[in-house]
């Protein structure tokens, strides 16, 4: 009885192994990084496929709350009387308080209102010093969410998302021949080895199709499955995505749309820590305030603002031998995909 049971268990194990799905991760993919940025890619550092994202240390809203608390603390310490403060290039103003803006549709562009002794106010749009919006493998929803986090109005979000999709469509068209050739060669080899194969079902590990690919010229190397079709990862700057509209986009980011009921008068680029009570410390922060035009000019040349993107493709062919590719393809379908070619794209923001 024991030999029979051992034989039966061995039979079941062999059956399970024969039906196991192939999962090579991205190890079988052959990729190449291409810099298509008009201003070069020296500021990217390494063009490694899995460049790390930069994590923010302080949220923009934290910084806004800290500034409001600092202004009101200094005014209260002065007995509630106006405090003279030089608001950067806007000059000296008599400040009697501050409040954080928010709520309403559209969202007020001025994050902070500095309340003045003459009854007026200065609307400040606050920006983090690193313009912080960096994220890996974004679909459209995640991309838009990050744009909301950094304070972009709906008009600006739509411009950037739509222009990104136009770029992805252009890049897809440029690589259409190699994507189609990858698919054609794959199907030719796989269906010859396994006529019952239905694309893009996952390949069976060590099955006839897997073995045929591993010894083929197009998908094999030293008896192992290795995809020789080089689908390009494209590196671009924000200025490349937006083209001629880059300046107007930055103006929109800083000041808000013409229709915004609370457009910003100026921009303060600062990460404001909590607990500021010294008027001199507050003055040092407010002195960084700049006009909209000044900040736009600064942003145009600032590499930390000219966000760096890696546009990463996944083809349907690559989902057949990699579970991670299958997962990422689903994400790409929610950013940009071409179902006829069988390719989707996700967007990374990199160091």
N, C-alpha and C positions, 0 to 999 in steps of 0.2 A: 504493500500500500504506500509506503514512504516514497519509493522511487517514482511511483505514479503521480503522487501529489507534487513532488519536486519538479517533475516534467511538466505538469499542468501549470504550476506557478511560473516556470521558465517560459512556457508558451504565452501566458498572459502578459508577462513582462515584455516579451518580444513584440507582441501585438501593440502594446501601449507605446513602445519606443517607435515602432513603425508609423504610428499615427501622430507622433509628437510634432507640433508645429515648429518650423525653423525660426529661430530668433537670433540674428547676428548683431543686433543693435545697429550702430552706424559703422561698425568695423569694416563692412564690405563696401561702403560707399567711397567713391573717389571724387573728392571735391577740390575746388580751386577758388581762392579768394581773388576778386577783381576790384580794384579801386576805380570807380567811374566818376569820382568827384572832380569838379572843375578846379578846385583849389588844392588838389592833392590830398594825400592821406597820412602825412607825417605825424599829425596829431593823434592818429589812431593807436600808435604804438604797434603791437603785434596784431596781425590780421588772422589770428588763430580762430578757427570756426566756433569755438565755445568761449568767446571773450566774456569776461565777467561783467556784471552790472555794478554800478556804483550805488551804494545804499545811502540814503539821506540821513543826516544826523538830527535834524530838527524839522518839523513840519512848518509850512508857511503860516498856518493859522496860529501855531504856538508863538511864532515871531510877532504876528500882529497883536495878539493878546498881551504879549510882554511889552510892546511899545505903548499900547493904550494905558496899561498899568503904570508904566514909567512916567508918562506925561502927567497923568492925574495925580500921581504921588508927589511929583515935584511941585505942581500947582497947589495941592493941598498943604504941603509943607511951607508954602509961601502965603499961607492964610487965605487961600482961594483967590488971590490977586493975580493979574496977568503976569506971565513970566516972559521976558524977551528971549527969543531963540532965533538964531540964524538958520533958516530952512534952506540950506545949500544955495543954489543959484537963484532962488526966489527971494533971497535977502532976509533981513530981520523982520520978525513978526511978533506980535504980542499974543501969546498963546494962553488960553484959559481952560483948555481941556482937550480931550480926545475921545473918540468912540469908534468901535469897530463896526463897519458896515456889513450888510449881508441881507439875504432874503429878497423876495420879489422876482419878477420876471420882466426883463432880463436881470440877471444878477448885477448889482452895482459894480462898476469897474474899480472905483475907489475902495480899497480895502480898509483904509483908515481916514477918518475926517479929523483934521486938526481944527478945533474950534478957536476962533480969533476974538479978541476983545471988541472989535468993531461989528460983531455979529456975523461976519463972514466965516468961511471955512476953506481949508485947502484939502483937496482930495488926493491922498497918496495911494498910488498903486505900489504894493510892496512885492519885491522879487527876492528870492533866495540868491545868495552869492554864486551858487553853482547852477542856477536856473532849474534845479533838480527835477528832472523827470527822466529816469533811466530804468529800463525794464527789459526782461528777456522774453522772447517768444510771445509777442502780442497778437491777438486777433483784434478785430475792429472794436469790439466792446471794451476790451482791456485798454486798447490804444486810446479810445475816447475817454475812458475813466481816468487815465493818467493825465490827459489834457485838461480835464475838469479840475484835477488836483492842483495843477499849477496855475489855475485861474483863467484859462482861456474861455472866452465867450463862445456861444454856439456858432456864430459866424466864423470865428477863427478855427474852431474845431472842424467845421465842415470843409473849409478851405484845405486844411492840412490832410485830412483823411481822404478827400477826393483827389488831391494832387498825388498823394502816395499811391492810390490805386491806379492812377494814370501812369505813374512810373512803373508799377508792377506789370501793367498790361504791355507797356513798351518793352520791358526787359523780357517778358515771356515771349513776345513776338520775335525778338532778336535771337532767342535760344530755341525756338520752335523746332528747328530741324534736328538738333541733337536730342531733344526730348522725344520726338517722334521716332527717331532712329533707335533710341534705347528701347522703346516700347516694341517696335517692330522686330528687333533682334531677339528680345526676350521671348515674345510670343512664338517666334519661329522655332527657337530651341526647345522651349518648354512643351509646346503642343506636339512636336515631333516625338518627344520622349514620353509624353503622357497625353494622348488625344482627348481624354476626359477632363483635362484641366479647364477650369472656368476662371478667367481673369476678373478681378485681382485677388482671388482667394489666396490666403497664406500658403506657402509651400510646405509640404511635409518634409521633416528633417530626414535626410539620407534617402528620400524618395527618388524616383526616376528623374523627375524634373530637376531637383536639386543637384543630383549627380551630373546630369547633362550640362547644366550651367557651369558647374565647377571645372569641367574639362573643356569648356568652350573658349574660343579666343576672346570673345567679347566680355564674358562674365567669369572667367577663371584665371587663376594664377597659382602655379605650383599645386594644382589639385584642389584648391580651395576657392569658394565663391568670392569673387572680387569684381565689383562693377567698374568697368573702365571708362564709362561715359561721364565726362566731366561737366556737371551742371554747375554753373557759376554762382557763388555767393557774391552779391554785389554790395559794395560799401559806398555810401553816399553821405553827404552832409545835408542838414536841413535846407541850406541855401540851394542845393542841387534839386531837391524835391520841389521847392516853391518857385525856383527860377526868378523871373522878373518881378514876381509878386512878393519877394522876400521882404523888401523894405516896408511895403504897405502892411504886410502881415505883422511885422514887428511893431509898427505903429498901432495896429489894432490890439496887439497883446498888451502894449503899455498903456494906451489911453482909453481903449474901448471903442465900440462902434459909435457912429454919429447919433444913432437912435438910443444909446444908453442914457438913462435918466441921471446917472451919477458918474459921468466920465471923470477920469483922473486928470488932475492938473499937473502932477509931477510924479516921479518914480523914486522910491527909496530902495536901493539894493543893499540889504543888510540882513544878517542873522542876529536877531535881538535876543540876548539872554534874559532870563527872569531876574527879578529882584533889584532892578536899577532904581536908585533913589537920589543919587548925586546929580545935580544939574549939569555939571561938567561932563559926566559920562553920557547923559542924554543929549547934550549939545554935540558931542563927538559923533553920535549916531545920526542926528537930524542934519548935520552938516554934509552928509553924503547925498542928500536929496538933489536930484537933477531934473531938468526939464525933459519933456517927452522927446524932443529932437536930439538932445544930448545923449539920452539913453539909447535911442535907436541907432545913432552913429556908433556908440560904444558896442552895442550888441552885434552890429554887422561884422565887426572885426574880432569879437570875443570868441575864442574856440570853445569855451564852456557853454556858450549859448547856441552856437552853430552845431546843434546836436548831431552826433554821429550815429548813423543807422547801418545795420547789416541786414540785408534782405535775404532770407534763407529759403530756398526751394526744397520741396519734397515731391518726388514723383510717385505715381501709383505703383510703378514697377518696384520701387524701393520699399513700399509697404508690404510686399509679398514675403520678404525675408527678415523684416524687423518690426517687432511690436512697437518700439518707440517711434519708428517712422509712421506706423499706422495711427498712433495717438496724435502725433504732430500734424499729420495730414488733416485730421479732423479739425484741429485748430486753424490750419491754413485756409480751410474752406470758409471760415468765418472772417477772413481778412481779404484774400483774393485767390481765386482758383480758376483754372481753365479746364472744365470737365472733359472737353473733347480731346485735349492733349494729355490730360491726366497729370496735372501739376498744381500744387498749391504753394502759397508763400506765407511765412510768418515774418514779423518785423522785430528786430532786436535793437535796443539802444545800448551802445557800448562805451567803455572808457575812452 
